[in-house]
């Protein structure tokens, strides 16, 4: 009965709980891939844009710096918010850039709640499948009086597969959630450093 434990067989043994967990796993992997791409684009954009605005500010002043900020990029929006507050002083520039940076951070946090939800609920769904499997096993045993252990094998298999599937789905989701949370903190620190460097350069150029 258990000679062939392929993916389809495991789904059949695990019942509805494992099917739900398989859907959760696909969704989790999709979110991970999408967020990796989003973080890559954000970090790459900042790495490319910051030297450009430094060069523009040094060679062409405020007008040149504002000109290259007219693109639909997160880094451009952050620095543009600061440049537009130049006449209001250094504090106003810093606050404007900080506010815009927080708004951009919200984009990086998008869909992370999905990973957190999957990571926290998948074990319970697996446990639910385990309970159903045990109930099925005892029901089969009660119906077939005097039967051997083989009569409850399907119910036990469903219980064990559901438990394993719940952990299999939950662990990567939790790891990914924690990873992206740390990445967001790292990006925030990097942006803070770039903003401070930009402020110093801005007022150094316009003394």
N, C-alpha and C positions, 0 to 999 in steps of 0.2 A: 504493500500500500504506500510506503514511503520511499520506494526506490528512486522515483523521479521527483525531485524537489525543485523544479524550475520555477520561474517567476509566476507563470499562470497557475501552476499547481498550488503554490503558496497562497495566491489570491483565493483559489477555490477552498483551500483548507481554512484560511483565516476568516472567511465570511465577509459580511458587509463592513465590519470595522476596518479590515485591512484594505478594502477597496477605497474607503474614505481616506485612510492614511496614505494610500498611493497617490490620490489626488492632491493631498496636502504636500506630499514630497515633490511632486511636479511643480506645484505652485511655489514652494520654497526655493527650488533650484532656479526657477525663472526669476524670482525676486533677487536672488544672489547675483545672477549674471547681469541683470539690469543695473543693480546698484554698483557692482564692480565697474561697469562701463561708465556710469554717471560719475563716480569718484575719479576714475582715470581722466575723463574729459575735464573735470573741474581742476584737478591738480595740474594737468598739462596746460590748460588755458592760463592759469595763474603764472606758471613758470615761463610761458612765452610772453604774456602780456606785460608783466612787471618790468622787464628790461626795455620794452618798447616805450612805455610811458615815461620811464626814467630818461631815456634818450630824447623823447619828444619834449619833455619839460626842460631839459638842459639846453637843447638846440633851438627850440621854437617858443618856449615859454608856455604860459597858461593856454593860449589859443590852440597851439599844436597839441597839447596834452588833452584838451577837451575834444579836439577833432578825432583823435584815435579812440576816444571813449564812446563814439557813436556807433557801436556795434552791439549786437544782442548776445553778450557774454557776461557771465556772473562777475568776473574780475573787473570788467569795464564798468558795469553798473556801480560797483562798490567805489571805485576811484572817482567816477564821475560825480557821485553824490557828495564826495568830499570837495572836489574842485568847485562845485556850484555854491559851496558855503565859504569860499575863500575870504570874502569880504567881511564875514562875521567873526573871523578869528580862528585860532588853532583849536580851541575847545569845541566850537561848533562843527568844524571839519571832522574832528575825531568822533563826535557823537553821530554825525550823519553817516560816516563810514561804518561805524559800529552797528547802527540800526539796519543799514542795507546789508551788511554782512550777516546779521542774524536772520534776515529774511531769506538770504541765499542758503543759509544753513538749514532752513526748513525744507528746502528742496532736497538737500542731501539726506534728510531724515525721512523722506517720503518712502512709504512701504515698509519701513523697519518695524512698524507695528504688526505687520503681517507675520514677519519672522518671529517676533516675540509671542504672538498669539499661538502660532503653530508650535513653537517650542514649549509653551506652557500647557497646551491642551492635548497634544498628541499622546503623551503618556496616559491621560485619562481615557482617551478614546481606545487606546490599546487595552487598558484595564476593563473598559466596558465590553470589548470583544472577548476578553478572558472570562468575564462573568458569564456572558452568553454561552461560551464554549463549555464551561463547567456545568451550567444548567442543562445544556444539551446532552452532555455526557451522562449526568445522573438520570435524565429522562430516558435515554436509550437503555441504561442499565435497569431501570425500573420496569420498562416495557418488556425487555427480553430477560425474564427471570432465569437464573441459572446459567446465563451465557458467560463466556470467558472475557478476558480483558479486551479482546479485539473489538468487541461491540461498542466500546466507548472510545476507541482510538481516534475516530474523527473529531469527537468533541474535545478531547484532550489536545489534539493537534491544532484545532481552531484556537483554543485558549492560549497555547504556547506561542503560536505564530503571531497572534494579535499583540501579545505582550512585547515580543521582540520587535515587531513592526513599529509599535509606538515609540520605543526607545530609539530605533533606527532613524525615524523621522525627526524626533525631538532634538537629539544631540547635535546634529549639524546645524539645525535652525538656531539653537541657543548659541553655538559657537559663532555662527555668522552674525547674529545680532550683537554679541559682545564685540566682535571684530569691527563691525561698522561703527559702533558707538565710539570705540577708541579712535577710529579713523576720523570721525567728526571732531573729536576733541583735538586731534593733531592738526586738522585743517584750520580749526579756530585759532590755535596758537600760531600757526604759520601766517594766517591772515593778519593777526594782531602785530606780528613782527614786521610784516610788509607795510602795514599801515603806518606804524611808527617810523619806519625808514623813509617812507614817502613823505610824511609830514616834515621830518627834519630836512629832507632835500627840498621840499616846496618852499619852506621859509628861508632856507639857506640861499636858494636861487633868487629870492625876491627881497633880500635885505636892502 
